[in-house]
Protein backbone atom coordinates (compact mmCIF):
# COMPACT_ATOMS: atom_id res chain seq x y z
CA UNK A 1 0.00 0.00 0.00
CA UNK A 2 1.59 3.10 -1.20
CA UNK A 3 0.94 6.74 -0.87
CA UNK A 4 -1.18 6.68 -4.04
CA UNK A 5 -3.49 4.04 -2.58
CA UNK A 6 -3.74 6.02 0.62
CA UNK A 7 -5.01 9.09 -1.32
CA UNK A 8 -7.39 7.01 -3.45
CA UNK A 9 -8.96 5.29 -0.52
CA UNK A 10 -12.46 6.70 0.21
CA UNK A 11 -12.86 8.52 3.44
CA UNK A 12 -14.79 6.58 6.07
CA UNK A 13 -18.31 7.80 6.63
CA UNK A 14 -18.65 9.70 9.86
CA UNK A 15 -20.65 7.95 12.56
CA UNK A 16 -24.05 9.38 13.47
CA UNK A 17 -24.21 11.38 16.63
CA UNK A 18 -26.73 10.69 19.37
CA UNK A 19 -28.79 13.74 18.37
CA UNK A 20 -29.01 12.59 14.73
CA UNK A 21 -30.09 9.08 15.79
CA UNK A 22 -32.68 10.58 18.13
CA UNK A 23 -34.00 12.87 15.38
CA UNK A 24 -34.37 9.90 12.99
CA UNK A 25 -36.18 7.88 15.65
CA UNK A 26 -38.56 10.74 16.38
CA UNK A 27 -39.24 11.16 12.67
CA UNK A 28 -40.02 7.43 12.28
CA UNK A 29 -42.35 7.56 15.29
CA UNK A 30 -44.10 10.65 13.95
CA UNK A 31 -44.61 8.95 10.56
CA UNK A 32 -45.95 5.80 12.23
CA UNK A 33 -48.35 7.88 14.38
CA UNK A 34 -49.48 9.86 11.34
CA UNK A 35 -50.12 6.66 9.39
CA UNK A 36 -52.10 5.12 12.26
CA UNK A 37 -54.17 8.30 12.62
CA UNK A 38 -54.86 8.30 8.87
CA UNK A 39 -55.95 4.65 9.07
CA UNK A 40 -58.26 5.42 12.01
CA UNK A 41 -59.71 8.40 10.15
CA UNK A 42 -60.30 6.33 7.02
CA UNK A 43 -62.06 3.59 8.99
CA UNK A 44 -64.25 6.19 10.73
CA UNK A 45 -65.19 7.74 7.38
CA UNK A 46 -66.00 4.28 6.00
CA UNK A 47 -68.30 3.61 8.95
CA UNK A 48 -70.12 6.88 8.35
CA UNK A 49 -70.56 6.08 4.66
CA UNK A 50 -72.17 2.70 5.37
CA UNK A 51 -75.92 2.43 5.02
CA UNK A 52 -77.79 3.02 8.23
CA UNK A 53 -79.84 0.18 9.60
CA UNK A 54 -83.47 1.16 9.68
CA UNK A 55 -85.19 0.06 12.85
CA UNK A 56 -88.55 -1.55 12.42
CA UNK A 57 -91.32 0.19 14.29
CA UNK A 58 -93.16 -2.13 16.61
CA UNK A 59 -96.85 -2.24 15.78
CA UNK A 60 -99.29 -2.56 18.67
CA UNK A 61 -102.32 -4.41 17.38
CA UNK A 62 -104.82 -3.80 20.16
CA UNK A 63 -103.77 -1.06 22.58
CA UNK A 64 -105.71 -0.80 25.82
CA UNK A 65 -107.76 2.30 26.42
CA UNK A 66 -106.50 4.65 29.10
CA UNK A 67 -108.59 6.31 31.80
CA UNK A 68 -108.54 9.75 30.23
CA UNK A 69 -109.68 8.68 26.75
CA UNK A 70 -113.08 10.00 25.93
CA UNK A 71 -115.12 12.34 23.82
CA UNK A 72 -114.85 16.07 24.46
CA UNK A 73 -117.06 18.79 23.06
CA UNK A 74 -115.52 22.04 21.87
CA UNK A 75 -117.81 23.92 24.27
CA UNK A 76 -116.19 22.10 27.20
CA UNK A 77 -112.84 23.60 26.27
CA UNK A 78 -114.24 27.14 26.39
CA UNK A 79 -115.65 26.89 29.92
CA UNK A 80 -114.25 29.31 32.47
CA UNK A 81 -114.39 26.94 35.43
CA UNK A 82 -112.18 23.89 35.42
CA UNK A 83 -113.26 20.73 37.18
CA UNK A 84 -110.89 18.44 39.04
CA UNK A 85 -110.57 14.78 38.09
CA UNK A 86 -108.18 14.09 40.95
CA UNK A 87 -110.36 11.53 42.70
CA UNK A 88 -112.16 9.97 39.73
CA UNK A 89 -110.60 6.50 40.06
CA UNK A 90 -110.15 6.49 43.84
CA UNK A 91 -111.90 3.76 45.81
CA UNK A 92 -112.23 4.27 49.57
CA UNK A 93 -112.62 1.04 51.48
CA UNK A 94 -112.67 0.78 55.24
CA UNK A 95 -113.23 -2.95 55.42
CA UNK A 96 -110.89 -5.37 53.61
CA UNK A 97 -113.72 -7.86 53.02
CA UNK A 98 -115.66 -5.14 51.21
CA UNK A 99 -112.70 -4.47 48.93
CA UNK A 100 -112.09 -8.13 48.13
CA UNK A 101 -115.73 -8.52 47.07
CA UNK A 102 -115.37 -5.45 44.83
CA UNK A 103 -112.24 -6.84 43.18
CA UNK A 104 -113.51 -10.38 42.70
CA UNK A 105 -113.91 -10.19 38.91
CA UNK A 106 -111.19 -7.58 38.31
CA UNK A 107 -108.49 -8.19 35.71
CA UNK A 108 -104.91 -7.27 36.60
CA UNK A 109 -103.28 -4.93 34.09
CA UNK A 110 -99.63 -3.98 33.91
CA UNK A 111 -96.45 -5.64 35.15
CA UNK A 112 -98.03 -7.71 37.92
CA UNK A 113 -97.81 -11.32 36.81
CA UNK A 114 -99.79 -12.90 39.64
CA UNK A 115 -103.08 -12.18 41.32
CA UNK A 116 -102.71 -10.01 44.41
CA UNK A 117 -103.97 -11.53 47.67
CA UNK A 118 -104.49 -9.63 50.91
C-alpha positions as CSV (number, residue, x, y, z in Angstrom):
1,X,0.0,0.0,0.0
2,X,1.6,3.1,-1.2
3,X,0.9,6.7,-0.9
4,X,-1.2,6.7,-4.0
5,X,-3.5,4.0,-2.6
6,X,-3.7,6.0,0.6
7,X,-5.0,9.1,-1.3
8,X,-7.4,7.0,-3.5
9,X,-9.0,5.3,-0.5
10,X,-12.5,6.7,0.2
11,X,-12.9,8.5,3.4
12,X,-14.8,6.6,6.1
13,X,-18.3,7.8,6.6
14,X,-18.7,9.7,9.9
15,X,-20.6,8.0,12.6
16,X,-24.0,9.4,13.5
17,X,-24.2,11.4,16.6
18,X,-26.7,10.7,19.4
19,X,-28.8,13.7,18.4
20,X,-29.0,12.6,14.7
21,X,-30.1,9.1,15.8
22,X,-32.7,10.6,18.1
23,X,-34.0,12.9,15.4
24,X,-34.4,9.9,13.0
25,X,-36.2,7.9,15.6
26,X,-38.6,10.7,16.4
27,X,-39.2,11.2,12.7
28,X,-40.0,7.4,12.3
29,X,-42.4,7.6,15.3
30,X,-44.1,10.7,13.9
31,X,-44.6,9.0,10.6
32,X,-45.9,5.8,12.2
33,X,-48.4,7.9,14.4
34,X,-49.5,9.9,11.3
35,X,-50.1,6.7,9.4
36,X,-52.1,5.1,12.3
37,X,-54.2,8.3,12.6
38,X,-54.9,8.3,8.9
39,X,-55.9,4.7,9.1
40,X,-58.3,5.4,12.0
41,X,-59.7,8.4,10.2
42,X,-60.3,6.3,7.0
43,X,-62.1,3.6,9.0
44,X,-64.3,6.2,10.7
45,X,-65.2,7.7,7.4
46,X,-66.0,4.3,6.0
47,X,-68.3,3.6,9.0
48,X,-70.1,6.9,8.3
49,X,-70.6,6.1,4.7
50,X,-72.2,2.7,5.4
51,X,-75.9,2.4,5.0
52,X,-77.8,3.0,8.2
53,X,-79.8,0.2,9.6
54,X,-83.5,1.2,9.7
55,X,-85.2,0.1,12.9
56,X,-88.5,-1.6,12.4
57,X,-91.3,0.2,14.3
58,X,-93.2,-2.1,16.6
59,X,-96.8,-2.2,15.8
60,X,-99.3,-2.6,18.7
61,X,-102.3,-4.4,17.4
62,X,-104.8,-3.8,20.2
63,X,-103.8,-1.1,22.6
64,X,-105.7,-0.8,25.8
65,X,-107.8,2.3,26.4
66,X,-106.5,4.6,29.1
67,X,-108.6,6.3,31.8
68,X,-108.5,9.7,30.2
69,X,-109.7,8.7,26.7
70,X,-113.1,10.0,25.9
71,X,-115.1,12.3,23.8
72,X,-114.9,16.1,24.5
73,X,-117.1,18.8,23.1
74,X,-115.5,22.0,21.9
75,X,-117.8,23.9,24.3
76,X,-116.2,22.1,27.2
77,X,-112.8,23.6,26.3
78,X,-114.2,27.1,26.4
79,X,-115.7,26.9,29.9
80,X,-114.2,29.3,32.5
81,X,-114.4,26.9,35.4
82,X,-112.2,23.9,35.4
83,X,-113.3,20.7,37.2
84,X,-110.9,18.4,39.0
85,X,-110.6,14.8,38.1
86,X,-108.2,14.1,40.9
87,X,-110.4,11.5,42.7
88,X,-112.2,10.0,39.7
89,X,-110.6,6.5,40.1
90,X,-110.2,6.5,43.8
91,X,-111.9,3.8,45.8
92,X,-112.2,4.3,49.6
93,X,-112.6,1.0,51.5
94,X,-112.7,0.8,55.2
95,X,-113.2,-2.9,55.4
96,X,-110.9,-5.4,53.6
97,X,-113.7,-7.9,53.0
98,X,-115.7,-5.1,51.2
99,X,-112.7,-4.5,48.9
100,X,-112.1,-8.1,48.1
101,X,-115.7,-8.5,47.1
102,X,-115.4,-5.4,44.8
103,X,-112.2,-6.8,43.2
104,X,-113.5,-10.4,42.7
105,X,-113.9,-10.2,38.9
106,X,-111.2,-7.6,38.3
107,X,-108.5,-8.2,35.7
108,X,-104.9,-7.3,36.6
109,X,-103.3,-4.9,34.1
110,X,-99.6,-4.0,33.9
111,X,-96.4,-5.6,35.2
112,X,-98.0,-7.7,37.9
113,X,-97.8,-11.3,36.8
114,X,-99.8,-12.9,39.6
115,X,-103.1,-12.2,41.3
116,X,-102.7,-10.0,44.4
117,X,-104.0,-11.5,47.7
118,X,-104.5,-9.6,50.9
